[in-house]
């Protein structure tokens, strides 16, 4: 048993200089599984490439709302590529990250929604769960999920600390994944939000190289830091770190259908 980082970006260029050395160090530190998340065609291919080199690494593939092309024609082309690479690799465990982001992009909401819906359909076709990115778009995200059944459910990754979103996500059968922000000193409602999530629906992640948790905030984040998120949850729920470790590992394996 060990820590499971359910969402990282080892495919990011910030890891190009020391990726293999770092992966070895992370594994030896007790993080025995992690997922490298795609967010575009190229990053999804890179995620699979990395996962293929390590038995304990898995990949997700998808086009995120921040990587949507300008035209629908190009979008459909990219989604066909995502479908093709997902079908060909045994290391792919979900379609994602996908969703809506109105923080960075407000002028392409329609095509974001189409991309989200089409990738839900793709996940259903390929029998995968989905990994959701939502920012400043909670109402539209929930509405789409209510109107488009996700057969294998999925995960709200780096889930916004919003009470209504947590309630609706749990009602829909989704898992909630917490990242570095729950450890931030200015995170006023983190304890309440953590306690809202039942133990059988909680996941931990780093979203590395971004959002490094306290006490390493401001540095390049790595999956090794997932232990700080686990410790925060343990402190809030009054559990041992080992309990959180075991629960979140099993939850990740359940939702991503990983048997090992």
MINU-682281 format. One line per field, with one value per residue (C-alpha): residue number from 1; residue in three letters; x, y, z. Coordinates in Angstrom, 2 decimals, always signed. Example, Ala and Ser with C-alpha at 12.3 -4.5 7.8 and 13.67 -1.06 7.14 Angstrom:
% residues 2
nr	1,2 .
rest	ALA,SER .
px	+12.30,+13.67 .
py	-4.50,-1.06 .
pz	+7.80,+7.14 .
% end
This chain:
% residues 260
nr	1,2,3,4,5,6,7,8,9,10,11,12,13,14,15,16,17,18,19,20,21,22,23,24,25,26,27,28,29,30,31,32,33,34,35,36,37,38,39,40,41,42,43,44,45,46,47,48,49,50,51,52,53,54,55,56,57,58,59,60,61,62,63,64,65,66,67,68,69,70,71,72,73,74,75,76,77,78,79,80,81,82,83,84,85,86,87,88,89,90,91,92,93,94,95,96,97,98,99,100,101,102,103,104,105,106,107,108,109,110,111,112,113,114,115,116,117,118,119,120,121,122,123,124,125,126,127,128,129,130,131,132,133,134,135,136,137,138,139,140,141,142,143,144,145,146,147,148,149,150,151,152,153,154,155,156,157,158,159,160,161,162,163,164,165,166,167,168,169,170,171,172,173,174,175,176,177,178,179,180,181,182,183,184,185,186,187,188,189,190,191,192,193,194,195,196,197,198,199,200,201,202,203,204,205,206,207,208,209,210,211,212,213,214,215,216,217,218,219,220,221,222,223,224,225,226,227,228,229,230,231,232,233,234,235,236,237,238,239,240,241,242,243,244,245,246,247,248,249,250,251,252,253,254,255,256,257,258,259,260 .
rest	UNK,UNK,UNK,UNK,UNK,UNK,UNK,UNK,UNK,UNK,UNK,UNK,UNK,UNK,UNK,UNK,UNK,UNK,UNK,UNK,UNK,UNK,UNK,UNK,UNK,UNK,UNK,UNK,UNK,UNK,UNK,UNK,UNK,UNK,UNK,UNK,UNK,UNK,UNK,UNK,UNK,UNK,UNK,UNK,UNK,UNK,UNK,UNK,UNK,UNK,UNK,UNK,UNK,UNK,UNK,UNK,UNK,UNK,UNK,UNK,UNK,UNK,UNK,UNK,UNK,UNK,UNK,UNK,UNK,UNK,UNK,UNK,UNK,UNK,UNK,UNK,UNK,UNK,UNK,UNK,UNK,UNK,UNK,UNK,UNK,UNK,UNK,UNK,UNK,UNK,UNK,UNK,UNK,UNK,UNK,UNK,UNK,UNK,UNK,UNK,UNK,UNK,UNK,UNK,UNK,UNK,UNK,UNK,UNK,UNK,UNK,UNK,UNK,UNK,UNK,UNK,UNK,UNK,UNK,UNK,UNK,UNK,UNK,UNK,UNK,UNK,UNK,UNK,UNK,UNK,UNK,UNK,UNK,UNK,UNK,UNK,UNK,UNK,UNK,UNK,UNK,UNK,UNK,UNK,UNK,UNK,UNK,UNK,UNK,UNK,UNK,UNK,UNK,UNK,UNK,UNK,UNK,UNK,UNK,UNK,UNK,UNK,UNK,UNK,UNK,UNK,UNK,UNK,UNK,UNK,UNK,UNK,UNK,UNK,UNK,UNK,UNK,UNK,UNK,UNK,UNK,UNK,UNK,UNK,UNK,UNK,UNK,UNK,UNK,UNK,UNK,UNK,UNK,UNK,UNK,UNK,UNK,UNK,UNK,UNK,UNK,UNK,UNK,UNK,UNK,UNK,UNK,UNK,UNK,UNK,UNK,UNK,UNK,UNK,UNK,UNK,UNK,UNK,UNK,UNK,UNK,UNK,UNK,UNK,UNK,UNK,UNK,UNK,UNK,UNK,UNK,UNK,UNK,UNK,UNK,UNK,UNK,UNK,UNK,UNK,UNK,UNK,UNK,UNK,UNK,UNK,UNK,UNK,UNK,UNK,UNK,UNK,UNK,UNK,UNK,UNK,UNK,UNK,UNK,UNK .
px	+0.00,+1.15,+0.19,-1.65,-1.39,-4.54,-3.63,-0.23,+1.38,+4.68,+4.24,+4.86,+8.04,+9.05,+10.04,+11.98,+15.43,+15.06,+11.85,+13.22,+15.41,+12.47,+10.06,+12.46,+12.83,+9.05,+8.39,+11.05,+9.48,+6.28,+4.12,+3.61,+1.09,+0.39,-1.57,-0.21,-3.06,-3.36,-4.98,-4.33,-3.48,+0.26,+0.24,-1.98,+0.50,+3.30,+1.32,+0.96,+4.64,+5.61,+3.11,+4.40,+7.84,+6.66,+4.38,+3.07,+2.14,-1.15,-2.46,-5.59,-6.24,-8.40,-8.69,-9.09,-11.20,-7.99,-6.71,-9.79,-8.92,-10.50,-12.69,-15.11,-13.48,-10.15,-11.85,-13.48,-10.14,-8.43,-11.14,-10.71,-7.01,-7.85,-10.19,-7.54,-4.77,-7.14,-8.18,-4.60,-3.10,-3.73,-2.31,-5.18,-7.62,-9.89,-10.89,-9.62,-8.94,-12.08,-14.69,-15.28,-13.12,-14.63,-11.78,-9.29,-11.73,-15.09,-15.39,-15.63,-18.18,-20.22,-17.31,-16.11,-19.51,-19.50,-16.02,-17.09,-20.24,-18.47,-15.76,-18.40,-19.83,-16.35,-15.80,-19.09,-18.19,-14.80,-16.10,-13.95,-14.66,-13.96,-11.70,-13.29,-11.68,-14.10,-13.28,-15.77,-18.22,-19.85,-23.50,-22.87,-20.64,-23.29,-26.04,-24.14,-23.51,-27.21,-28.21,-25.47,-25.18,-21.61,-21.82,-18.64,-18.85,-15.51,-13.55,-13.73,-10.00,-8.53,-12.12,-13.13,-13.99,-17.62,-20.35,-22.99,-20.59,-19.57,-23.22,-24.17,-21.05,-21.69,-25.34,-24.21,-21.87,-18.57,-15.38,-13.81,-10.07,-8.27,-4.99,-2.63,-5.19,-6.72,-3.40,-3.13,-3.26,-5.84,-8.16,-10.91,-13.43,-11.10,-12.00,-15.73,-15.36,-13.15,-15.70,-18.47,-16.86,-17.43,-14.32,-15.33,-15.42,-12.23,-9.04,-5.74,-3.61,-0.84,-1.74,+2.04,+4.04,+1.40,-0.21,+2.49,+1.01,+2.19,+4.96,+6.55,+4.24,+5.89,+8.25,+7.91,+5.35,+5.89,+3.83,+6.05,+4.14,+0.83,+1.64,+0.95,-2.57,-3.12,-1.89,-4.26,-7.21,-6.04,-5.81,-9.29,-10.99,-9.14,-7.55,-4.08,-2.12,-1.97,-5.79,-6.07,-3.34,-5.15,-8.60,-7.49,-5.39,-8.34,-10.70,-8.36,-8.07,-11.85,-12.73,-9.90,-10.38,-6.77,-6.04,-2.65 .
py	+0.00,+3.54,+7.04,+7.48,+10.84,+10.80,+13.80,+15.12,+16.56,+14.77,+15.49,+19.19,+20.76,+21.75,+18.10,+17.69,+17.99,+15.48,+13.50,+9.95,+10.70,+12.41,+9.56,+7.11,+9.35,+9.83,+6.10,+5.41,+8.05,+6.00,+7.41,+4.08,+5.08,+8.26,+9.40,+11.72,+13.76,+14.87,+18.16,+18.28,+15.79,+16.24,+16.21,+13.11,+11.32,+12.36,+11.08,+7.68,+7.63,+8.25,+5.69,+3.06,+3.34,+2.65,-0.07,+2.18,+5.21,+5.61,+8.21,+10.16,+11.66,+14.57,+18.16,+20.58,+23.74,+25.79,+23.92,+24.05,+24.88,+27.88,+25.95,+23.06,+21.35,+21.26,+20.17,+17.14,+16.23,+16.40,+14.34,+11.64,+11.57,+11.33,+8.42,+6.66,+6.92,+5.98,+2.80,+1.78,+2.09,-0.16,+2.53,+4.99,+4.97,+7.97,+10.71,+13.99,+16.50,+17.92,+20.44,+24.18,+27.16,+30.65,+32.17,+32.12,+31.90,+33.63,+34.11,+30.42,+29.04,+27.28,+25.31,+24.49,+22.98,+20.99,+19.65,+18.65,+16.86,+15.08,+13.81,+12.54,+10.57,+9.32,+8.18,+6.29,+4.69,+3.53,+2.60,+5.15,+7.55,+11.24,+13.73,+17.18,+20.61,+23.37,+26.98,+29.84,+27.56,+25.48,+25.91,+25.03,+22.10,+20.58,+21.22,+19.39,+16.43,+16.29,+16.32,+13.95,+10.76,+9.68,+5.91,+5.38,+8.63,+10.26,+12.80,+16.51,+17.15,+19.88,+20.42,+24.03,+24.52,+25.31,+23.80,+23.56,+21.97,+19.34,+18.56,+18.22,+16.24,+13.73,+13.39,+12.56,+9.86,+11.61,+11.47,+14.62,+15.11,+17.57,+19.27,+21.84,+24.63,+22.83,+23.35,+27.08,+29.39,+31.59,+28.65,+29.58,+26.79,+23.86,+21.95,+22.23,+21.13,+18.16,+16.99,+17.16,+14.38,+10.78,+8.66,+6.42,+9.36,+11.24,+11.36,+13.22,+14.81,+17.32,+18.76,+19.11,+21.05,+23.58,+24.43,+23.17,+22.68,+24.15,+23.91,+23.90,+26.47,+28.51,+25.75,+23.33,+20.79,+17.03,+13.92,+13.43,+16.31,+14.45,+13.39,+16.96,+16.84,+13.44,+14.78,+17.75,+15.41,+13.17,+16.15,+17.42,+14.04,+12.89,+9.94,+8.47,+9.33,+5.62,+5.46,+8.32,+6.74,+3.41,+4.92,+7.25,+4.57,+2.17,+4.89,+5.78,+2.15,+1.77,+4.73,+4.13,+0.34,-0.40,-3.89,-4.35 .
pz	+0.00,-0.67,-1.72,-5.04,-6.80,-8.92,-11.09,-12.07,-15.17,-15.51,-19.21,-18.50,-19.90,-16.35,-15.87,-19.12,-17.55,-14.70,-15.31,-15.05,-12.04,-10.34,-11.02,-9.40,-6.34,-6.05,-6.17,-3.56,-1.30,-1.05,-3.85,-5.55,-8.22,-10.09,-13.08,-15.74,-17.16,-20.75,-21.69,-25.45,-28.18,-27.77,-23.96,-24.05,-26.30,-23.94,-20.92,-22.58,-23.51,-19.88,-18.56,-20.97,-19.39,-15.84,-14.55,-11.76,-13.90,-15.80,-18.22,-19.02,-22.45,-23.52,-24.69,-21.80,-22.00,-22.04,-25.10,-27.32,-30.96,-32.63,-35.08,-34.68,-37.65,-35.84,-32.62,-34.26,-35.79,-32.40,-30.71,-33.33,-32.45,-28.75,-29.48,-31.53,-28.93,-26.10,-27.89,-28.61,-25.12,-22.14,-19.83,-20.44,-17.50,-18.20,-20.60,-19.19,-18.22,-19.83,-18.77,-18.72,-17.80,-17.87,-15.87,-18.71,-21.61,-21.91,-25.67,-26.66,-24.21,-26.91,-28.32,-24.78,-24.05,-27.30,-26.55,-23.04,-24.23,-27.09,-24.75,-22.31,-25.25,-26.06,-22.46,-22.57,-25.89,-24.58,-21.11,-19.25,-16.39,-16.95,-15.18,-14.90,-14.84,-13.89,-13.07,-12.81,-14.65,-11.94,-12.97,-16.63,-15.67,-13.40,-15.94,-18.67,-16.36,-15.46,-19.13,-20.36,-18.33,-17.61,-17.43,-15.41,-13.44,-12.77,-10.75,-10.12,-10.18,-7.99,-6.99,-6.28,-2.62,-3.35,-1.18,-3.92,-6.37,-3.82,-3.06,-6.73,-7.63,-4.86,-5.88,-9.41,-8.09,-8.72,-6.71,-5.27,-5.63,-3.39,-4.22,-2.71,-2.17,+0.83,+2.64,+1.89,+4.90,+3.16,+2.45,+4.88,+4.25,+3.54,+6.72,+6.06,+2.44,+3.35,+5.92,+3.31,+1.28,+2.43,+2.81,-0.09,-2.54,-1.68,-3.75,-3.43,-6.13,-6.69,-10.13,-10.31,-11.35,-10.24,-6.88,-4.55,-1.06,+2.20,+3.36,-0.13,-1.71,-4.45,-5.56,-8.46,-7.33,-7.75,-6.92,-3.84,-2.24,-2.30,+1.27,+2.45,+1.01,+2.63,+5.98,+5.81,+5.25,+8.08,+10.43,+9.52,+9.70,+12.81,+11.06,+10.84,+7.72,+6.88,+6.89,+4.41,+2.32,+2.14,+1.54,-1.24,-2.92,-2.99,-4.21,-7.07,-8.08,-7.92,-10.13,-12.62,-12.65,-11.74,-10.50,-8.85 .
% end
